[in-house]
Amino acid sequence: MNVLVINGPNLNMLGKREPETYGHLSLEQINADLTKYAKSLGININFVQSNAEHVLIDNIHSAFEKVDFIVINPGAFTHTSVALRDALLSVSIPFIEVHLSNVHARESFRQHSYLSDVAHGVICGLGAQGYEFAITAAKSFLSK
Ligand code: DQA
């Protein structure tokens, strides 16, 4: 089982960036914890973070027929990117959209997602634990 975890723009700043909204853990710490957790579930996990839309899209294309499941926090591209939606649809890889913050309790522009209606599921507002829940859900989806 191969799972790819994708983080979009500004998520490299986790730990420093608005910690009251996004928490105190860095992306490196989150990914290290996820690596251990995925191993315990027998999942092979890989990570990508980029601030550039085209890099995220290229990584999604490269996942075609190699990756079984994607966990993606698209950051602000959630609310802007038809291209990211099309990239995910183009590879037909099931994915879960994760947000650390509860986007529905924030500014109105964060309440629309270009991905949610084509996602296997959406997790938001649970902080870094949301990634762990997404991997748990990926495991049960792929075990069926
Ligand atoms: C975010 C929510 C987005 O609205 C925001 O632009 C982010 C992070 C989250 O994880 O809560 O960069 O995706």
Backbone and ligand atoms as CSV (ligand in chain L), in Angstrom:
chain,resi,resn,atom,element,x,y,z
A,1,MET,N,N,0.845,-1.203,0.000
A,1,MET,CA,C,0.000,0.000,0.000
A,1,MET,C,C,0.878,1.250,0.000
A,2,ASN,N,N,0.727,2.030,-1.042
A,2,ASN,CA,C,1.530,3.258,-1.145
A,2,ASN,C,C,0.645,4.481,-0.956
A,3,VAL,N,N,0.988,5.277,0.029
A,3,VAL,CA,C,0.230,6.500,0.307
A,3,VAL,C,C,1.154,7.706,0.138
A,4,LEU,N,N,0.646,8.701,-0.581
A,4,LEU,CA,C,1.394,9.950,-0.768
A,4,LEU,C,C,0.696,11.060,0.022
A,5,VAL,N,N,1.460,11.747,0.858
A,5,VAL,CA,C,0.931,12.877,1.635
A,5,VAL,C,C,1.454,14.159,1.006
A,6,ILE,N,N,0.529,14.984,0.550
A,6,ILE,CA,C,0.898,16.219,-0.154
A,6,ILE,C,C,0.495,17.422,0.693
A,7,ASN,N,N,1.425,18.331,0.885
A,7,ASN,CA,C,1.127,19.597,1.568
A,7,ASN,C,C,1.434,20.760,0.647
A,8,GLY,N,N,0.498,21.680,0.569
A,8,GLY,CA,C,0.626,22.817,-0.333
A,8,GLY,C,C,1.296,24.024,0.296
A,9,PRO,N,N,1.016,25.190,-0.257
A,9,PRO,CA,C,1.751,26.407,0.090
A,9,PRO,C,C,1.642,26.801,1.562
A,10,ASN,N,N,2.757,27.276,2.056
A,10,ASN,CA,C,2.901,27.826,3.419
A,10,ASN,C,C,2.898,26.763,4.513
A,11,LEU,N,N,2.686,25.515,4.151
A,11,LEU,CA,C,2.659,24.479,5.192
A,11,LEU,C,C,4.075,24.101,5.627
A,12,ASN,N,N,5.078,24.511,4.855
A,12,ASN,CA,C,6.468,24.388,5.314
A,12,ASN,C,C,6.736,25.306,6.500
A,13,MET,N,N,5.834,26.243,6.756
A,13,MET,CA,C,6.011,27.197,7.867
A,13,MET,C,C,5.291,26.747,9.146
A,14,LEU,N,N,4.721,25.549,9.127
A,14,LEU,CA,C,4.022,25.064,10.330
A,14,LEU,C,C,4.954,25.092,11.538
A,15,GLY,N,N,4.370,25.428,12.678
A,15,GLY,CA,C,5.171,25.563,13.906
A,15,GLY,C,C,5.499,27.022,14.159
A,16,LYS,N,N,5.792,27.738,13.058
A,16,LYS,CA,C,6.099,29.183,13.173
A,16,LYS,C,C,4.878,29.994,12.764
A,17,ARG,N,N,4.128,29.443,11.826
A,17,ARG,CA,C,3.046,30.182,11.179
A,17,ARG,C,C,1.761,30.147,12.024
A,18,GLU,N,N,1.276,31.316,12.452
A,18,GLU,CA,C,-0.006,31.421,13.176
A,18,GLU,C,C,-0.272,30.192,14.059
A,19,PRO,N,N,0.575,29.938,15.063
A,19,PRO,CA,C,0.442,28.699,15.838
A,19,PRO,C,C,-0.901,28.545,16.542
A,20,GLU,N,N,-1.562,29.684,16.827
A,20,GLU,CA,C,-2.878,29.585,17.488
A,20,GLU,C,C,-3.914,28.957,16.548
A,21,THR,N,N,-3.642,29.035,15.229
A,21,THR,CA,C,-4.564,28.448,14.243
A,21,THR,C,C,-4.081,27.080,13.781
A,22,TYR,N,N,-2.749,26.959,13.592
A,22,TYR,CA,C,-2.232,25.746,12.950
A,22,TYR,C,C,-1.419,24.838,13.875
A,23,GLY,N,N,-1.240,25.254,15.135
A,23,GLY,CA,C,-0.531,24.406,16.090
A,23,GLY,C,C,0.964,24.681,16.134
A,24,HIS,N,N,1.637,23.977,17.030
A,24,HIS,CA,C,3.056,24.240,17.302
A,24,HIS,C,C,4.003,23.244,16.646
A,25,LEU,N,N,3.455,22.212,16.032
A,25,LEU,CA,C,4.332,21.203,15.420
A,25,LEU,C,C,4.807,21.670,14.047
A,26,SER,N,N,6.071,21.381,13.747
A,26,SER,CA,C,6.576,21.661,12.397
A,26,SER,C,C,6.110,20.550,11.457
A,27,LEU,N,N,6.190,20.811,10.154
A,27,LEU,CA,C,5.802,19.781,9.180
A,27,LEU,C,C,6.735,18.575,9.299
A,28,GLU,N,N,8.010,18.829,9.609
A,28,GLU,CA,C,8.966,17.724,9.768
A,28,GLU,C,C,8.538,16.814,10.923
A,29,GLN,N,N,8.101,17.429,12.033
A,29,GLN,CA,C,7.646,16.618,13.184
A,29,GLN,C,C,6.381,15.835,12.842
A,30,ILE,N,N,5.461,16.510,12.165
A,30,ILE,CA,C,4.210,15.835,11.773
A,30,ILE,C,C,4.541,14.649,10.866
A,31,ASN,N,N,5.421,14.877,9.891
A,31,ASN,CA,C,5.741,13.805,8.938
A,31,ASN,C,C,6.515,12.664,9.603
A,32,ALA,N,N,7.360,13.005,10.579
A,32,ALA,CA,C,8.100,11.947,11.293
A,32,ALA,C,C,7.119,11.065,12.070
A,33,ASP,N,N,6.145,11.686,12.732
A,33,ASP,CA,C,5.134,10.909,13.477
A,33,ASP,C,C,4.305,10.061,12.512
A,34,LEU,N,N,3.961,10.638,11.359
A,34,LEU,CA,C,3.151,9.898,10.375
A,34,LEU,C,C,3.921,8.715,9.798
A,35,THR,N,N,5.225,8.891,9.630
A,35,THR,CA,C,6.057,7.802,9.096
A,35,THR,C,C,5.996,6.601,10.039
A,36,LYS,N,N,6.129,6.872,11.344
A,36,LYS,CA,C,6.075,5.789,12.345
A,36,LYS,C,C,4.700,5.130,12.334
A,37,TYR,N,N,3.680,5.969,12.294
A,37,TYR,CA,C,2.316,5.444,12.342
A,37,TYR,C,C,2.022,4.590,11.099
A,38,ALA,N,N,2.416,5.108,9.932
A,38,ALA,CA,C,2.159,4.377,8.679
A,38,ALA,C,C,2.882,3.027,8.704
A,39,LYS,N,N,4.098,3.032,9.206
A,39,LYS,CA,C,4.882,1.784,9.301
A,39,LYS,C,C,4.127,0.752,10.133
A,40,SER,N,N,3.547,1.207,11.247
A,40,SER,CA,C,2.814,0.281,12.129
A,40,SER,C,C,1.590,-0.307,11.431
A,41,LEU,N,N,1.104,0.388,10.404
A,41,LEU,CA,C,-0.059,-0.116,9.646
A,41,LEU,C,C,0.369,-0.876,8.385
A,42,GLY,N,N,1.665,-0.958,8.152
A,42,GLY,CA,C,2.148,-1.638,6.948
A,42,GLY,C,C,1.985,-0.808,5.689
A,43,ILE,N,N,1.961,0.501,5.855
A,43,ILE,CA,C,1.817,1.415,4.706
A,43,ILE,C,C,3.165,2.021,4.360
A,44,ASN,N,N,3.443,2.055,3.067
A,44,ASN,CA,C,4.633,2.748,2.574
A,44,ASN,C,C,4.224,4.200,2.285
A,45,ILE,N,N,4.842,5.146,2.984
A,45,ILE,CA,C,4.385,6.541,2.904
A,45,ILE,C,C,5.477,7.436,2.318
A,46,ASN,N,N,5.059,8.374,1.484
A,46,ASN,CA,C,5.980,9.379,0.937
A,46,ASN,C,C,5.347,10.755,1.090
A,47,PHE,N,N,6.218,11.772,1.099
A,47,PHE,CA,C,5.759,13.130,1.379
A,47,PHE,C,C,6.230,14.113,0.309
A,48,VAL,N,N,5.351,15.061,0.005
A,48,VAL,CA,C,5.725,16.169,-0.889
A,48,VAL,C,C,5.173,17.444,-0.274
A,49,GLN,N,N,5.987,18.484,-0.232
A,49,GLN,CA,C,5.462,19.819,0.099
A,49,GLN,C,C,6.002,20.776,-0.933
A,50,SER,N,N,5.129,21.630,-1.437
A,50,SER,CA,C,5.618,22.683,-2.321
A,50,SER,C,C,4.733,23.907,-2.203
A,51,ASN,N,N,5.354,25.049,-2.471
A,51,ASN,CA,C,4.610,26.305,-2.517
A,51,ASN,C,C,4.165,26.614,-3.943
A,52,ALA,N,N,4.551,25.759,-4.875
A,52,ALA,CA,C,4.271,26.007,-6.298
A,52,ALA,C,C,3.200,25.042,-6.803
A,53,GLU,N,N,2.178,25.596,-7.373
A,53,GLU,CA,C,1.055,24.785,-7.864
A,53,GLU,C,C,1.520,23.737,-8.880
A,54,HIS,N,N,2.403,24.139,-9.803
A,54,HIS,CA,C,2.794,23.191,-10.856
A,54,HIS,C,C,3.596,22.017,-10.288
A,55,VAL,N,N,4.333,22.246,-9.194
A,55,VAL,CA,C,5.103,21.146,-8.588
A,55,VAL,C,C,4.137,20.130,-7.960
A,56,LEU,N,N,3.096,20.642,-7.320
A,56,LEU,CA,C,2.088,19.736,-6.742
A,56,LEU,C,C,1.428,18.938,-7.860
A,57,ILE,N,N,1.090,19.610,-8.949
A,57,ILE,CA,C,0.435,18.940,-10.085
A,57,ILE,C,C,1.373,17.894,-10.691
A,58,ASP,N,N,2.638,18.241,-10.876
A,58,ASP,CA,C,3.603,17.273,-11.436
A,58,ASP,C,C,3.735,16.045,-10.534
A,59,ASN,N,N,3.717,16.269,-9.215
A,59,ASN,CA,C,3.821,15.130,-8.284
A,59,ASN,C,C,2.573,14.257,-8.327
A,60,ILE,N,N,1.428,14.867,-8.515
A,60,ILE,CA,C,0.186,14.084,-8.644
A,60,ILE,C,C,0.258,13.254,-9.927
A,61,HIS,N,N,0.705,13.852,-11.016
A,61,HIS,CA,C,0.833,13.096,-12.277
A,61,HIS,C,C,1.811,11.925,-12.118
A,62,SER,N,N,2.912,12.178,-11.411
A,62,SER,CA,C,3.919,11.115,-11.218
A,62,SER,C,C,3.379,9.970,-10.370
A,63,ALA,N,N,2.335,10.254,-9.590
A,63,ALA,CA,C,1.762,9.210,-8.719
A,63,ALA,C,C,0.905,8.216,-9.498
A,64,PHE,N,N,0.592,8.546,-10.746
A,64,PHE,CA,C,-0.298,7.702,-11.557
A,64,PHE,C,C,0.211,6.260,-11.609
A,65,GLU,N,N,-0.656,5.338,-11.227
A,65,GLU,CA,C,-0.366,3.897,-11.225
A,65,GLU,C,C,0.764,3.486,-10.273
A,66,LYS,N,N,1.191,4.404,-9.407
A,66,LYS,CA,C,2.229,4.057,-8.417
A,66,LYS,C,C,1.686,4.194,-7.003
A,67,VAL,N,N,0.778,5.159,-6.830
A,67,VAL,CA,C,0.287,5.474,-5.491
A,67,VAL,C,C,-1.170,5.002,-5.390
A,68,ASP,N,N,-1.508,4.385,-4.241
A,68,ASP,CA,C,-2.865,3.851,-4.055
A,68,ASP,C,C,-3.826,4.865,-3.451
A,69,PHE,N,N,-3.263,5.828,-2.720
A,69,PHE,CA,C,-4.136,6.759,-1.990
A,69,PHE,C,C,-3.345,8.044,-1.726
A,70,ILE,N,N,-4.031,9.164,-1.836
A,70,ILE,CA,C,-3.394,10.464,-1.559
A,70,ILE,C,C,-4.093,11.126,-0.375
A,71,VAL,N,N,-3.279,11.686,0.521
A,71,VAL,CA,C,-3.779,12.552,1.595
A,71,VAL,C,C,-3.238,13.938,1.258
A,72,ILE,N,N,-4.121,14.905,1.107
A,72,ILE,CA,C,-3.655,16.223,0.652
A,72,ILE,C,C,-4.217,17.354,1.499
A,73,ASN,N,N,-3.294,18.197,1.978
A,73,ASN,CA,C,-3.688,19.488,2.519
A,73,ASN,C,C,-3.244,20.512,1.476
A,74,PRO,N,N,-4.166,20.991,0.663
A,74,PRO,CA,C,-3.783,21.869,-0.447
A,74,PRO,C,C,-3.530,23.318,-0.018
A,75,GLY,N,N,-3.642,23.608,1.302
A,75,GLY,CA,C,-3.447,24.990,1.762
A,75,GLY,C,C,-4.409,25.912,1.021
A,76,ALA,N,N,-3.938,27.093,0.694
A,76,ALA,CA,C,-4.808,28.084,0.051
A,76,ALA,C,C,-5.260,27.658,-1.351
A,77,PHE,N,N,-4.543,26.716,-1.982
A,77,PHE,CA,C,-4.989,26.250,-3.311
A,77,PHE,C,C,-6.334,25.538,-3.252
A,78,THR,N,N,-6.715,25.094,-2.037
A,78,THR,CA,C,-8.052,24.515,-1.831
A,78,THR,C,C,-9.133,25.421,-2.418
A,79,HIS,N,N,-8.928,26.715,-2.177
A,79,HIS,CA,C,-9.983,27.680,-2.456
A,79,HIS,C,C,-9.835,28.352,-3.816
A,80,THR,N,N,-8.790,27.973,-4.547
A,80,THR,CA,C,-8.507,28.681,-5.806
A,80,THR,C,C,-8.260,27.767,-7.005
A,81,SER,N,N,-7.906,26.500,-6.763
A,81,SER,CA,C,-7.256,25.762,-7.856
A,81,SER,C,C,-8.115,24.703,-8.549
A,82,VAL,N,N,-8.640,25.092,-9.697
A,82,VAL,CA,C,-9.306,24.124,-10.572
A,82,VAL,C,C,-8.250,23.155,-11.113
A,83,ALA,N,N,-7.030,23.641,-11.308
A,83,ALA,CA,C,-5.958,22.809,-11.869
A,83,ALA,C,C,-5.598,21.638,-10.938
A,84,LEU,N,N,-5.601,21.891,-9.645
A,84,LEU,CA,C,-5.301,20.819,-8.684
A,84,LEU,C,C,-6.432,19.788,-8.683
A,85,ARG,N,N,-7.652,20.263,-8.748
A,85,ARG,CA,C,-8.810,19.363,-8.854
A,85,ARG,C,C,-8.672,18.488,-10.094
A,86,ASP,N,N,-8.360,19.127,-11.225
A,86,ASP,CA,C,-8.258,18.372,-12.484
A,86,ASP,C,C,-7.112,17.366,-12.431
A,87,ALA,N,N,-6.017,17.748,-11.782
A,87,ALA,CA,C,-4.868,16.833,-11.658
A,87,ALA,C,C,-5.274,15.594,-10.863
A,88,LEU,N,N,-5.973,15.796,-9.751
A,88,LEU,CA,C,-6.393,14.651,-8.924
A,88,LEU,C,C,-7.369,13.771,-9.698
A,89,LEU,N,N,-8.268,14.389,-10.444
A,89,LEU,CA,C,-9.210,13.592,-11.243
A,89,LEU,C,C,-8.490,12.856,-12.374
A,90,SER,N,N,-7.442,13.457,-12.901
A,90,SER,CA,C,-6.754,12.869,-14.061
A,90,SER,C,C,-6.047,11.562,-13.714
A,91,VAL,N,N,-5.665,11.387,-12.441
A,91,VAL,CA,C,-4.949,10.160,-12.065
A,91,VAL,C,C,-5.882,9.122,-11.434
A,92,SER,N,N,-7.122,9.530,-11.143
A,92,SER,CA,C,-8.116,8.620,-10.523
A,92,SER,C,C,-7.592,7.939,-9.266
A,93,ILE,N,N,-6.842,8.662,-8.466
A,93,ILE,CA,C,-6.368,8.117,-7.180
A,93,ILE,C,C,-7.290,8.672,-6.089
A,94,PRO,N,N,-7.891,7.781,-5.270
A,94,PRO,CA,C,-8.749,8.302,-4.210
A,94,PRO,C,C,-7.941,9.170,-3.245
A,95,PHE,N,N,-8.583,10.227,-2.753
A,95,PHE,CA,C,-7.840,11.112,-1.849
A,95,PHE,C,C,-8.728,11.649,-0.739
A,96,ILE,N,N,-8.078,11.987,0.368
A,96,ILE,CA,C,-8.736,12.679,1.481
A,96,ILE,C,C,-8.122,14.067,1.596
A,97,GLU,N,N,-8.999,15.060,1.698
A,97,GLU,CA,C,-8.582,16.463,1.885
A,97,GLU,C,C,-8.505,16.728,3.386
A,98,VAL,N,N,-7.364,17.235,3.811
A,98,VAL,CA,C,-7.150,17.512,5.244
A,98,VAL,C,C,-6.869,19.002,5.443
A,99,HIS,N,N,-7.462,19.562,6.464
A,99,HIS,CA,C,-7.098,20.910,6.917
A,99,HIS,C,C,-6.871,20.865,8.417
A,100,LEU,N,N,-5.810,21.507,8.849
A,100,LEU,CA,C,-5.529,21.573,10.283
A,100,LEU,C,C,-6.606,22.378,11.011
A,101,SER,N,N,-6.982,23.493,10.412
A,101,SER,CA,C,-7.964,24.374,11.045
A,101,SER,C,C,-9.367,24.012,10.568
A,102,ASN,N,N,-10.357,24.470,11.315
A,102,ASN,CA,C,-11.739,24.286,10.874
A,102,ASN,C,C,-12.083,25.416,9.902
A,103,VAL,N,N,-11.908,25.131,8.620
A,103,VAL,CA,C,-12.086,26.171,7.601
A,103,VAL,C,C,-13.516,26.725,7.589
A,104,HIS,N,N,-14.465,25.950,8.089
A,104,HIS,CA,C,-15.868,26.400,8.085
A,104,HIS,C,C,-16.161,27.408,9.190
A,105,ALA,N,N,-15.234,27.532,10.126
A,105,ALA,CA,C,-15.413,28.493,11.216
A,105,ALA,C,C,-14.569,29.746,10.977
A,106,ARG,N,N,-14.055,29.881,9.734
A,106,ARG,CA,C,-13.145,30.998,9.442
A,106,ARG,C,C,-13.754,31.915,8.375
A,107,GLU,N,N,-12.889,32.645,7.661
A,107,GLU,CA,C,-13.377,33.596,6.666
A,107,GLU,C,C,-14.226,32.873,5.610
A,108,SER,N,N,-15.185,33.589,5.030
A,108,SER,CA,C,-16.090,32.939,4.063
A,108,SER,C,C,-15.331,32.397,2.847
A,109,PHE,N,N,-14.200,33.042,2.457
A,109,PHE,CA,C,-13.482,32.556,1.269
A,109,PHE,C,C,-12.832,31.191,1.510
A,110,ARG,N,N,-12.714,30.783,2.790
A,110,ARG,CA,C,-12.143,29.451,3.077
A,110,ARG,C,C,-13.215,28.366,3.087
A,111,GLN,N,N,-14.447,28.768,2.919
A,111,GLN,CA,C,-15.527,27.796,3.063
A,111,GLN,C,C,-15.883,27.110,1.757
A,112,HIS,N,N,-15.242,27.550,0.665
A,112,HIS,CA,C,-15.422,26.818,-0.594
A,112,HIS,C,C,-14.144,26.069,-0.934
A,113,SER,N,N,-14.318,24.799,-1.313
A,113,SER,CA,C,-13.177,23.991,-1.744
A,113,SER,C,C,-13.437,23.485,-3.150
A,114,TYR,N,N,-12.408,23.552,-3.999
A,114,TYR,CA,C,-12.503,22.982,-5.348
A,114,TYR,C,C,-12.308,21.468,-5.343
A,115,LEU,N,N,-11.990,20.903,-4.174
A,115,LEU,CA,C,-11.682,19.471,-4.120
A,115,LEU,C,C,-12.719,18.630,-3.392
A,116,SER,N,N,-13.415,19.233,-2.414
A,116,SER,CA,C,-14.220,18.427,-1.480
A,116,SER,C,C,-15.232,17.509,-2.157
A,117,ASP,N,N,-15.882,17.988,-3.210
A,117,ASP,CA,C,-16.957,17.164,-3.796
A,117,ASP,C,C,-16.422,15.971,-4.584
A,118,VAL,N,N,-15.121,15.961,-4.874
A,118,VAL,CA,C,-14.546,14.797,-5.570
A,118,VAL,C,C,-13.600,14.006,-4.643
A,119,ALA,N,N,-13.559,14.395,-3.372
A,119,ALA,CA,C,-12.705,13.700,-2.398
A,119,ALA,C,C,-13.417,12.466,-1.852
A,120,HIS,N,N,-12.622,11.483,-1.421
A,120,HIS,CA,C,-13.186,10.323,-0.705
A,120,HIS,C,C,-13.731,10.799,0.641
A,121,GLY,N,N,-13.045,11.767,1.233
A,121,GLY,CA,C,-13.497,12.342,2.498
A,121,GLY,C,C,-12.756,13.628,2.783
A,122,VAL,N,N,-13.250,14.349,3.756
A,122,VAL,CA,C,-12.640,15.632,4.141
A,122,VAL,C,C,-12.529,15.651,5.667
A,123,ILE,N,N,-11.361,16.050,6.162
A,123,ILE,CA,C,-11.148,16.151,7.614
A,123,ILE,C,C,-10.659,17.560,7.891
A,124,CYS,N,N,-11.310,18.263,8.796
A,124,CYS,CA,C,-10.790,19.593,9.129
A,124,CYS,C,C,-11.029,19.927,10.580
A,125,GLY,N,N,-10.130,20.767,11.106
A,125,GLY,CA,C,-10.315,21.301,12.449
A,125,GLY,C,C,-9.727,20.436,13.549
A,126,LEU,N,N,-9.043,19.357,13.190
A,126,LEU,CA,C,-8.521,18.435,14.213
A,126,LEU,C,C,-7.007,18.517,14.340
A,127,GLY,N,N,-6.424,19.564,13.754
A,127,GLY,CA,C,-4.980,19.748,13.848
A,127,GLY,C,C,-4.237,18.624,13.139
A,128,ALA,N,N,-3.015,18.378,13.606
A,128,ALA,CA,C,-2.150,17.391,12.947
A,128,ALA,C,C,-2.729,15.978,13.018
A,129,GLN,N,N,-3.585,15.735,14.007
A,129,GLN,CA,C,-4.220,14.422,14.119
A,129,GLN,C,C,-5.044,14.080,12.881
A,130,GLY,N,N,-5.487,15.125,12.183
A,130,GLY,CA,C,-6.283,14.909,10.973
A,130,GLY,C,C,-5.547,14.053,9.940
A,131,TYR,N,N,-4.218,14.235,9.832
A,131,TYR,CA,C,-3.441,13.428,8.868
A,131,TYR,C,C,-3.457,11.952,9.288
A,132,GLU,N,N,-3.350,11.747,10.611
A,132,GLU,CA,C,-3.338,10.374,11.138
A,132,GLU,C,C,-4.692,9.704,10.868
A,133,PHE,N,N,-5.772,10.456,11.102
A,133,PHE,CA,C,-7.102,9.898,10.833
A,133,PHE,C,C,-7.246,9.577,9.344
A,134,ALA,N,N,-6.680,10.421,8.497
A,134,ALA,CA,C,-6.777,10.195,7.044
A,134,ALA,C,C,-6.033,8.915,6.655
A,135,ILE,N,N,-4.894,8.685,7.280
A,135,ILE,CA,C,-4.119,7.470,6.969
A,135,ILE,C,C,-4.847,6.225,7.483
A,136,THR,N,N,-5.482,6.363,8.641
A,136,THR,CA,C,-6.303,5.255,9.163
A,136,THR,C,C,-7.423,4.937,8.178
A,137,ALA,N,N,-8.065,5.973,7.659
A,137,ALA,CA,C,-9.167,5.778,6.702
A,137,ALA,C,C,-8.639,5.188,5.386
A,138,ALA,N,N,-7.458,5.620,4.975
A,138,ALA,CA,C,-6.852,5.071,3.736
A,138,ALA,C,C,-6.598,3.580,3.904
A,139,LYS,N,N,-6.081,3.202,5.080
A,139,LYS,CA,C,-5.783,1.795,5.359
A,139,LYS,C,C,-7.076,0.971,5.269
A,140,SER,N,N,-8.142,1.452,5.891
A,140,SER,CA,C,-9.361,0.642,5.867
A,140,SER,C,C,-9.967,0.632,4.460
A,141,PHE,N,N,-9.861,1.731,3.723
A,141,PHE,CA,C,-10.352,1.768,2.331
A,141,PHE,C,C,-9.577,0.776,1.460
A,142,LEU,N,N,-8.253,0.750,1.623
A,142,LEU,CA,C,-7.419,-0.103,0.762
A,142,LEU,C,C,-7.473,-1.571,1.181
A,143,SER,N,N,-7.906,-1.825,2.406
A,143,SER,CA,C,-7.989,-3.215,2.882
A,143,SER,C,C,-9.272,-3.903,2.424
A,144,LYS,N,N,-10.207,-3.130,1.899
A,144,LYS,CA,C,-11.505,-3.714,1.509
A,144,LYS,C,C,-11.401,-4.542,0.250
L,1,DQA,C1,C,-5.374,25.141,5.665
L,1,DQA,C2,C,-6.567,26.090,5.547
L,1,DQA,C3,C,-6.418,27.004,4.329
L,1,DQA,O1,O,-7.541,27.879,4.249
L,1,DQA,C4,C,-5.171,27.824,4.455
L,1,DQA,O2,O,-4.992,28.630,3.302
L,1,DQA,C5,C,-3.953,27.008,4.722
L,1,DQA,C6,C,-4.054,25.898,5.667
L,1,DQA,C7,C,-5.421,24.301,6.959
L,1,DQA,O3,O,-4.683,23.326,7.044
L,1,DQA,O4,O,-6.176,24.626,7.884
L,1,DQA,O5,O,-2.868,27.284,4.229
L,1,DQA,O6,O,-5.395,24.245,4.571
